[in-house]
Amino acid sequence: MKKVRNSSLLPIMALISNLGDLSVGIGGSILIASFSRSVTVNSIFSSLESFGIIILTLFVGSTMDRISKKKALQITYPLLGLILLIPFFFNGVYFIYAYIACDIVMTFIALFAQSAYNGATKRFIPDEQVDMVIGKNTTFGNIGLILSYLAIGCAYVLASELNDGSIIYKFLLLVGSIAYLLFAIPTSLLDENYDPNLVGHDLATNSTLAQVKKIYHLIKTNTGLRSSIILAIFISLLMGYFNSLMVYLWSSVDPQYTNIVYLIVDYAIGTILGNLVLRTKLNFKKSMVLITLPALCLIIFAVSPSVYTLSICIIAVMLSCIPVSTWISRIRIRRTEVTIQSGQASFITFGSSILDVFFGTIVAGIFDLLKKPLLLPAFIAIITVIVFLILGKDMTAYEKTPVVKN
């Protein structure tokens, strides 16, 4: 019964976490987009968080492997929720200044929160249930995304009724704050002692620096693990960058947001289809076909931008990235030890953050100068396809290696 409880709580946590993350992310993006419609400006603000992540993430991830993940989750997520409430004590332009200051602080706290969460599955779930729970985490997490886009719809309705555009980002930030505070409920119910044999053997005993070196050496020498991490980095880049620029992309084809309901429907359809594909048995060839789909759609959007072509892109990105990223996670998590879960996941965050800064500043600036800013997402998608082609054999071989049990 205790095992079932943890298996039910983690998907609920995924739902709440995704609801909070996307609501806050979109709310912040709308706030920035209200100042500038330049893809470079939007990309730079999107990349600011990545600078802090690049500096600290590897050490934070390895630190999380050495301490109780339950305690870390109980502290960090509610703290994020409380910090998000601070800007609401200010009015006008001071609200924006307060949010920017809070966002900087939250970036570093979120590092600890995400690292603890990324390493939680194998710690709280029995080996025989890991695949099932990873799938449920994805499904429930995507329900959280849909709820977040419903919140966006509600925010626009409220803003229209009250004739106040600032209601949109304020409403979304408030939703995010409430979600982070609610995260404490399922976290407090997690049972760290479901397996007495695991207690005392689930934490790394190395120093933080030694743990970073250990994981780096493992990634360097294990071709399959290295390939799975690189693929996860590019999938994270494609999906994360596309979503972070969604406000900019949508405003480029629908400046008055008169068709915003399509945005919500598109994400819902893409998420549902992605979860249906997730129920099938994936392999590299199927994943290759799936990941090629958004590249083709994004090229069409860049050539012929409209609400309809962007809608197709949203559905394609969600349809492909949801099952493929889950497939990669299943393979990697099951073939790595419980004592390095947060640490190895931090290398994915580290890599995707470096690429986010690179594409969000240098590459975005180049496309802006060329007057072709809408080509940027397509360019990222094409590179992702190329990386998949290069690492295909390694990933197929890695999937055939034995799993590592707790």
PAKEKE-864414 format. One line per field, with one value per residue (C-alpha): residue in three letters; residue number from 1; x, y, z. Coordinates in steps of 0.001 Angstrom, whole numbers. Each point is the difference from the previous one (the first is absolute). Example, Ala and Ser with C-alpha at 12.3 -4.5 7.8 and 13.67 -1.06 7.14 Angstrom:
% PAKEKE-864414
res: c(ALA / SER)
n: c(1 / 2)
xx: c(12300 / 1370)
yy: c(-4500 / 3440)
zz: c(7800 / -660)
END
This chain:
% PAKEKE-864414
res: c(MET / LYS / LYS / VAL / ARG / ASN / SER / SER / LEU / LEU / PRO / ILE / MET / ALA / LEU / ILE / SER / ASN / LEU / GLY / ASP / LEU / SER / VAL / GLY / ILE / GLY / GLY / SER / ILE / LEU / ILE / ALA / SER / PHE / SER / ARG / SER / VAL / THR / VAL / ASN / SER / ILE / PHE / SER / SER / LEU / GLU / SER / PHE / GLY / ILE / ILE / ILE / LEU / THR / LEU / PHE / VAL / GLY / SER / THR / MET / ASP / ARG / ILE / SER / LYS / LYS / LYS / ALA / LEU / GLN / ILE / THR / TYR / PRO / LEU / LEU / GLY / LEU / ILE / LEU / LEU / ILE / PRO / PHE / PHE / PHE / ASN / GLY / VAL / TYR / PHE / ILE / TYR / ALA / TYR / ILE / ALA / CYS / ASP / ILE / VAL / MET / THR / PHE / ILE / ALA / LEU / PHE / ALA / GLN / SER / ALA / TYR / ASN / GLY / ALA / THR / LYS / ARG / PHE / ILE / PRO / ASP / GLU / GLN / VAL / ASP / MET / VAL / ILE / GLY / LYS / ASN / THR / THR / PHE / GLY / ASN / ILE / GLY / LEU / ILE / LEU / SER / TYR / LEU / ALA / ILE / GLY / CYS / ALA / TYR / VAL / LEU / ALA / SER / GLU / LEU / ASN / ASP / GLY / SER / ILE / ILE / TYR / LYS / PHE / LEU / LEU / LEU / VAL / GLY / SER / ILE / ALA / TYR / LEU / LEU / PHE / ALA / ILE / PRO / THR / SER / LEU / LEU / ASP / GLU / ASN / TYR / ASP / PRO / ASN / LEU / VAL / GLY / HIS / ASP / LEU / ALA / THR / ASN / SER / THR / LEU / ALA / GLN / VAL / LYS / LYS / ILE / TYR / HIS / LEU / ILE / LYS / THR / ASN / THR / GLY / LEU / ARG / SER / SER / ILE / ILE / LEU / ALA / ILE / PHE / ILE / SER / LEU / LEU / MET / GLY / TYR / PHE / ASN / SER / LEU / MET / VAL / TYR / LEU / TRP / SER / SER / VAL / ASP / PRO / GLN / TYR / THR / ASN / ILE / VAL / TYR / LEU / ILE / VAL / ASP / TYR / ALA / ILE / GLY / THR / ILE / LEU / GLY / ASN / LEU / VAL / LEU / ARG / THR / LYS / LEU / ASN / PHE / LYS / LYS / SER / MET / VAL / LEU / ILE / THR / LEU / PRO / ALA / LEU / CYS / LEU / ILE / ILE / PHE / ALA / VAL / SER / PRO / SER / VAL / TYR / THR / LEU / SER / ILE / CYS / ILE / ILE / ALA / VAL / MET / LEU / SER / CYS / ILE / PRO / VAL / SER / THR / TRP / ILE / SER / ARG / ILE / ARG / ILE / ARG / ARG / THR / GLU / VAL / THR / ILE / GLN / SER / GLY / GLN / ALA / SER / PHE / ILE / THR / PHE / GLY / SER / SER / ILE / LEU / ASP / VAL / PHE / PHE / GLY / THR / ILE / VAL / ALA / GLY / ILE / PHE / ASP / LEU / LEU / LYS / LYS / PRO / LEU / LEU / LEU / PRO / ALA / PHE / ILE / ALA / ILE / ILE / THR / VAL / ILE / VAL / PHE / LEU / ILE / LEU / GLY / LYS / ASP / MET / THR / ALA / TYR / GLU / LYS / THR / PRO / VAL / VAL / LYS / ASN)
n: c(1 / 2 / 3 / 4 / 5 / 6 / 7 / 8 / 9 / 10 / 11 / 12 / 13 / 14 / 15 / 16 / 17 / 18 / 19 / 20 / 21 / 22 / 23 / 24 / 25 / 26 / 27 / 28 / 29 / 30 / 31 / 32 / 33 / 34 / 35 / 36 / 37 / 38 / 39 / 40 / 41 / 42 / 43 / 44 / 45 / 46 / 47 / 48 / 49 / 50 / 51 / 52 / 53 / 54 / 55 / 56 / 57 / 58 / 59 / 60 / 61 / 62 / 63 / 64 / 65 / 66 / 67 / 68 / 69 / 70 / 71 / 72 / 73 / 74 / 75 / 76 / 77 / 78 / 79 / 80 / 81 / 82 / 83 / 84 / 85 / 86 / 87 / 88 / 89 / 90 / 91 / 92 / 93 / 94 / 95 / 96 / 97 / 98 / 99 / 100 / 101 / 102 / 103 / 104 / 105 / 106 / 107 / 108 / 109 / 110 / 111 / 112 / 113 / 114 / 115 / 116 / 117 / 118 / 119 / 120 / 121 / 122 / 123 / 124 / 125 / 126 / 127 / 128 / 129 / 130 / 131 / 132 / 133 / 134 / 135 / 136 / 137 / 138 / 139 / 140 / 141 / 142 / 143 / 144 / 145 / 146 / 147 / 148 / 149 / 150 / 151 / 152 / 153 / 154 / 155 / 156 / 157 / 158 / 159 / 160 / 161 / 162 / 163 / 164 / 165 / 166 / 167 / 168 / 169 / 170 / 171 / 172 / 173 / 174 / 175 / 176 / 177 / 178 / 179 / 180 / 181 / 182 / 183 / 184 / 185 / 186 / 187 / 188 / 189 / 190 / 191 / 192 / 193 / 194 / 195 / 196 / 197 / 198 / 199 / 200 / 201 / 202 / 203 / 204 / 205 / 206 / 207 / 208 / 209 / 210 / 211 / 212 / 213 / 214 / 215 / 216 / 217 / 218 / 219 / 220 / 221 / 222 / 223 / 224 / 225 / 226 / 227 / 228 / 229 / 230 / 231 / 232 / 233 / 234 / 235 / 236 / 237 / 238 / 239 / 240 / 241 / 242 / 243 / 244 / 245 / 246 / 247 / 248 / 249 / 250 / 251 / 252 / 253 / 254 / 255 / 256 / 257 / 258 / 259 / 260 / 261 / 262 / 263 / 264 / 265 / 266 / 267 / 268 / 269 / 270 / 271 / 272 / 273 / 274 / 275 / 276 / 277 / 278 / 279 / 280 / 281 / 282 / 283 / 284 / 285 / 286 / 287 / 288 / 289 / 290 / 291 / 292 / 293 / 294 / 295 / 296 / 297 / 298 / 299 / 300 / 301 / 302 / 303 / 304 / 305 / 306 / 307 / 308 / 309 / 310 / 311 / 312 / 313 / 314 / 315 / 316 / 317 / 318 / 319 / 320 / 321 / 322 / 323 / 324 / 325 / 326 / 327 / 328 / 329 / 330 / 331 / 332 / 333 / 334 / 335 / 336 / 337 / 338 / 339 / 340 / 341 / 342 / 343 / 344 / 345 / 346 / 347 / 348 / 349 / 350 / 351 / 352 / 353 / 354 / 355 / 356 / 357 / 358 / 359 / 360 / 361 / 362 / 363 / 364 / 365 / 366 / 367 / 368 / 369 / 370 / 371 / 372 / 373 / 374 / 375 / 376 / 377 / 378 / 379 / 380 / 381 / 382 / 383 / 384 / 385 / 386 / 387 / 388 / 389 / 390 / 391 / 392 / 393 / 394 / 395 / 396 / 397 / 398 / 399 / 400 / 401 / 402 / 403 / 404 / 405 / 406)
xx: c(0 / 2850 / 1489 / -3322 / -161 / 3335 / -938 / -3149 / 1587 / 2810 / -2393 / -2068 / 3208 / 798 / -3410 / 369 / 3612 / -764 / -3036 / 2157 / 3013 / -1905 / -2312 / 2983 / 1984 / -2806 / -919 / 3569 / 189 / -3182 / 1406 / 3183 / -1907 / -2042 / 3234 / 1473 / -1047 / 3616 / 977 / 3496 / -1304 / -2420 / 2734 / 2479 / -2483 / -799 / 3731 / 754 / -965 / 2329 / 3081 / -553 / -823 / 3228 / 2087 / -1578 / -2102 / 2622 / 880 / -3640 / -915 / 2829 / -880 / -3580 / 1365 / 1491 / -3044 / -3631 / -2013 / -3221 / 1287 / 1372 / -3364 / -1894 / 2087 / 704 / -3375 / -2003 / 2811 / -402 / -3727 / 584 / 2586 / -2408 / -2461 / 2464 / -654 / -3705 / 879 / 1066 / -1899 / 719 / 3557 / 1217 / -1874 / 2213 / 3207 / -994 / -772 / 3371 / 1805 / -2033 / 561 / 3766 / -295 / -2480 / 2372 / 2477 / -2625 / -1608 / 3360 / -207 / -3706 / 364 / 3119 / -1745 / -3082 / 2019 / 1619 / -3183 / -1410 / 2568 / 275 / -3694 / -1142 / 762 / 1955 / -2938 / -2186 / 2506 / -1137 / -3655 / 586 / 2146 / -2881 / -2548 / 2256 / -13 / -3771 / -820 / 2665 / -1666 / -3362 / 1731 / 1039 / -3585 / -1251 / 2618 / -1267 / -3546 / 1298 / 1375 / -3440 / -1600 / 2613 / -814 / -3738 / 540 / 2282 / -2604 / -2826 / 2023 / 1740 / 3387 / 2782 / 2111 / -2647 / 1319 / 3490 / -1107 / -2637 / 2476 / 2653 / -2591 / -1019 / 3657 / 456 / -3034 / 1196 / 3439 / -1561 / -2343 / 3017 / 821 / -3057 / 923 / 3689 / -674 / -1792 / 2947 / 1346 / 3803 / -84 / -2084 / 3101 / 2012 / 2917 / 328 / 202 / 3606 / 1002 / -1897 / 2362 / 3399 / 2836 / 2456 / 595 / -1901 / 3072 / 890 / -3578 / 157 / 3276 / -1441 / -3054 / 2084 / 2326 / -2996 / -1502 / 3378 / 593 / -3575 / -915 / -3679 / -461 / 1827 / -2177 / -3223 / 1005 / 891 / -3313 / -1877 / 1814 / -1143 / -3565 / -98 / 1399 / -2546 / -3052 / 1141 / 1090 / -3135 / -2233 / 1970 / -386 / -3664 / -1262 / 2282 / -853 / -3742 / 79 / 1807 / -3056 / -2765 / 1047 / -3361 / -248 / -3480 / 595 / 1637 / -2503 / 1759 / 3194 / -1679 / -1687 / 3249 / 1941 / -2825 / -129 / 3793 / 195 / -2765 / 1558 / 3438 / -1325 / -1719 / 3318 / 1642 / -2125 / 1622 / 3388 / 2538 / 3391 / 2573 / -1517 / -3448 / 1553 / 1919 / -3216 / -1722 / 2810 / 131 / -3671 / 405 / 3024 / -2098 / -2903 / 2231 / 1550 / -3499 / -854 / 3162 / -872 / -3718 / -689 / -3636 / -2162 / -696 / 3616 / 1066 / -2841 / 1328 / 3477 / -1277 / -1747 / 3058 / 2466 / -2140 / -868 / 3677 / 1891 / -2253 / 445 / 3610 / 1239 / -1786 / 1527 / 3487 / -651 / -1196 / 3127 / 2375 / -1599 / -279 / 3660 / 1515 / 433 / -2343 / 2951 / 623 / -3548 / 33 / 3611 / -399 / -3211 / 1902 / 2288 / -3103 / -1009 / 3578 / 218 / -3427 / 721 / 3230 / -1799 / -2899 / 2377 / 1807 / -3164 / -1826 / 2690 / 2469 / -2134 / -3194 / 1893 / 1224 / -3500 / -1323 / 2624 / -987 / -3636 / -904 / -720 / -2678 / 2613 / 1714 / -2307 / 245 / 3790 / 75 / -2351 / 2191 / 3123 / -1901 / -846 / 3673 / 1134 / -2545 / 1348 / 3572 / -712 / -2609 / 2171 / 1352 / -3504 / -1215 / 2933 / -476 / -3648 / 1124 / 2360 / -1127 / -1902 / 1580 / -2133 / -130)
yy: c(0 / 2379 / -636 / 826 / 3255 / 1243 / -1155 / 2124 / 3035 / 577 / 440 / 2472 / 1888 / 25 / 1526 / 2744 / 732 / 368 / 2154 / 2327 / 18 / 766 / 2559 / 1895 / -399 / 1261 / 2742 / 1274 / -260 / 2038 / 2638 / 254 / -148 / 3007 / 2027 / -1343 / -2208 / -594 / -3680 / 977 / 1830 / -2823 / -2590 / 1854 / 184 / -3662 / -770 / 2082 / -2834 / -2303 / 1989 / -848 / -3590 / -399 / 1176 / -2129 / -2834 / -2788 / 675 / 348 / -3302 / -1872 / 1629 / -1264 / -3537 / 399 / 1270 / -990 / 797 / 83 / 2754 / 1946 / -162 / 973 / 3157 / 1217 / -114 / 1760 / 2564 / 701 / 531 / 2480 / 1995 / 305 / 1802 / 2840 / 2013 / 188 / 2375 / 2568 / 1968 / 1228 / -156 / -1064 / -3278 / -707 / 942 / -2195 / -2918 / 263 / 33 / -2953 / -1876 / 208 / -1462 / -2646 / -1136 / -1272 / -1516 / -1723 / -1651 / -1862 / -734 / -1429 / -1989 / -1613 / -732 / -1438 / -2502 / -991 / -2735 / -2700 / 940 / -297 / -2683 / -3766 / -1222 / -1908 / 3144 / 2518 / -264 / 307 / 3020 / 1817 / -401 / 1200 / 2949 / 1038 / -403 / 1900 / 2588 / 657 / 376 / 2717 / 1669 / -80 / 1510 / 2704 / 909 / 36 / 2482 / 2075 / 20 / 1082 / 2739 / 1441 / -98 / 1854 / 2543 / 607 / 411 / 2334 / 1743 / -427 / -1847 / -391 / -2374 / -2676 / -400 / 762 / -2738 / -2544 / 845 / -425 / -3394 / -1013 / 1117 / -1966 / -3104 / 117 / 395 / -2952 / -2088 / -377 / -2220 / -3066 / 480 / -285 / -3326 / -1660 / -3038 / -182 / -3304 / -2096 / -2182 / -471 / -1440 / 3247 / 2311 / 1017 / -1190 / 2588 / 2919 / 654 / -32 / 1996 / 3707 / 2168 / 565 / -3695 / -861 / 2368 / -1610 / -3499 / 734 / 1799 / -3002 / -2339 / 2091 / 235 / -3756 / -1232 / 645 / -858 / 2253 / 2826 / -334 / -110 / 3184 / 1821 / -997 / 1088 / 3354 / 704 / -1154 / 2248 / 2876 / -457 / -303 / 2536 / 2649 / -384 / 334 / 2919 / 1939 / -925 / 3425 / 1660 / -2499 / 292 / 3793 / -28 / -1591 / 1192 / 3407 / 611 / -3567 / -334 / -3693 / -873 / -2818 / -1887 / 68 / -1830 / -2506 / -639 / -828 / -2215 / -1930 / -323 / -1187 / -2581 / -1337 / -64 / -2088 / -2383 / -520 / -469 / -3098 / -1701 / -1690 / 2479 / -727 / 2178 / -222 / 1043 / 2791 / 1202 / 282 / 1830 / 2520 / 779 / 1061 / 3309 / 929 / -223 / 1882 / 2792 / 470 / 396 / 2532 / 2021 / 130 / 635 / 1356 / -64 / -1067 / -3272 / -929 / 922 / -2153 / -2940 / 658 / -22 / -3318 / -1474 / 1082 / -1395 / -3161 / -798 / 1387 / -1505 / -3671 / 313 / 1801 / -2566 / -2882 / 1446 / 598 / -3572 / -1445 / 2311 / -174 / -3792 / -373 / 2334 / -395 / 1615 / 1953 / 1988 / 799 / 3732 / 334 / -1593 / 1960 / 3210 / -621 / 155 / 3304 / 1247 / -879 / 1325 / 3250 / 572 / -597 / 2197 / 2905 / -624 / -199 / 2645 / 2651 / -592 / -2063 / 1964 / 3230 / -1319 / -998 / 3366 / 1815 / -2110 / 1011 / -3694 / -444 / -2645 / -2328 / -453 / -2740 / -1876 / 253 / -1523 / -2789 / -850 / -204 / -2284 / -2335 / -78 / -840 / -2833 / -1424 / 79 / -1625 / -2517 / -3109 / 847 / 467 / -3278 / -1859 / 1713 / -1066 / -3647 / 230 / -1369 / 2281 / 1094 / -1012 / 1755)
zz: c(0 / 746 / -3409 / -1634 / 1944 / -1337 / -3499 / 195 / 1634 / -2525 / -2984 / 2061 / 755 / -3737 / -727 / 2616 / -945 / -3710 / 731 / 2082 / -2319 / -3198 / 1620 / 1386 / -3220 / -2235 / 2461 / -9 / -3798 / -411 / 2326 / -2108 / -3305 / 1122 / -152 / -3243 / -2903 / -1069 / -93 / 1201 / 3076 / 797 / -503 / 2207 / 2859 / -559 / 249 / 3107 / 2330 / -1872 / 1029 / 3659 / -892 / -1964 / 2953 / 2726 / -1377 / -2 / 3641 / 1031 / -1665 / 1691 / 3328 / -334 / -334 / 3489 / 1930 / 575 / -3116 / 1985 / 2294 / -2968 / -1789 / 3156 / 353 / -3526 / -1757 / 2755 / 221 / -3717 / 570 / 2804 / -1959 / -2923 / 2248 / 749 / -3217 / 872 / 2830 / -2616 / -2641 / -3502 / -1247 / 3457 / -481 / -3001 / 1831 / 2929 / -2318 / -1763 / 3361 / 1246 / -3253 / 481 / 3506 / -1163 / -2748 / 2576 / 2310 / -2978 / -726 / 3308 / -455 / -3504 / 870 / 2962 / -2104 / -2905 / 2333 / 1813 / -2253 / 614 / 3692 / 855 / -2451 / -60 / -3027 / -1456 / 0 / -1405 / -3645 / 989 / 2240 / -2586 / -2457 / 2574 / 887 / -3639 / -336 / 3182 / -767 / -3331 / 1727 / 2011 / -3262 / -1271 / 3267 / -367 / -3457 / 1335 / 2568 / -2870 / -1601 / 3275 / 370 / -3422 / 728 / 3285 / -1679 / -2681 / 2513 / 2218 / -2919 / 1696 / -1832 / 3138 / 1382 / -2359 / 1434 / 3558 / -148 / -1390 / 2583 / 2732 / -1403 / 8 / 3588 / 1191 / -1884 / 1633 / 3446 / -628 / -1019 / 3703 / 573 / -2110 / 849 / 3728 / -601 / -1787 / 1835 / 48 / 1886 / -2414 / -525 / 3245 / -2001 / -1956 / 3012 / 541 / -3477 / -2056 / 607 / -1537 / 2517 / -2128 / 414 / -2476 / -2192 / 80 / -960 / -2997 / -1100 / 450 / -2145 / -2627 / -267 / -290 / -2798 / -1732 / 32 / -543 / -3637 / 481 / 3011 / -1759 / -3091 / 2050 / 1821 / -3226 / -1588 / 3126 / -143 / -3544 / 613 / 3074 / -2076 / -2796 / 2237 / 2603 / -2488 / -2093 / 3060 / 1460 / -3262 / -443 / 1089 / -2557 / -2750 / 605 / 105 / -3374 / -1667 / 2335 / 1460 / 1680 / 1383 / -1492 / -741 / 3314 / 519 / -2821 / 2057 / 2876 / -2308 / -1895 / 3158 / 1231 / -3295 / -176 / 3597 / -452 / -3204 / 1613 / 2872 / -2412 / -1805 / 3392 / 554 / -2990 / 156 / -1324 / -1523 / -1697 / -3508 / 1220 / 2075 / -3061 / -1999 / 2854 / 501 / -3747 / 28 / 1928 / -2130 / -3160 / 1577 / 1342 / -3451 / -1455 / 2728 / -701 / -3712 / 513 / 3525 / 1069 / 2901 / -1777 / -798 / 3556 / 1331 / -2008 / 1426 / 3589 / -524 / -1756 / 2711 / 2822 / -1952 / -571 / 3000 / 2696 / -948 / -1208 / 3129 / 2179 / -1973 / 530 / 3723 / 541 / -1546 / 1870 / 3457 / 9 / -955 / 2589 / 3753 / 2514 / 1475 / -3195 / -1164 / 722 / -1052 / -3426 / -609 / 835 / -2992 / -2208 / 1580 / -336 / -3687 / -951 / 1873 / -1917 / -3281 / 1128 / 588 / -3286 / -2099 / 2032 / -425 / -2844 / -2383 / 737 / -665 / -3376 / -1099 / 1198 / -2089 / -2996 / 585 / 297 / 3736 / -592 / -1506 / 3381 / 1408 / -3320 / 100 / 3512 / -1085 / -3015 / 2182 / 2390 / -2884 / -1078 / 3548 / 142 / -3263 / 1289 / 3379 / -1128 / 136 / 3458 / 1393 / -1461 / 1560 / 3374 / 143 / -199 / 3006 / 3419 / 2392 / 3290 / 2988 / 3386)
END
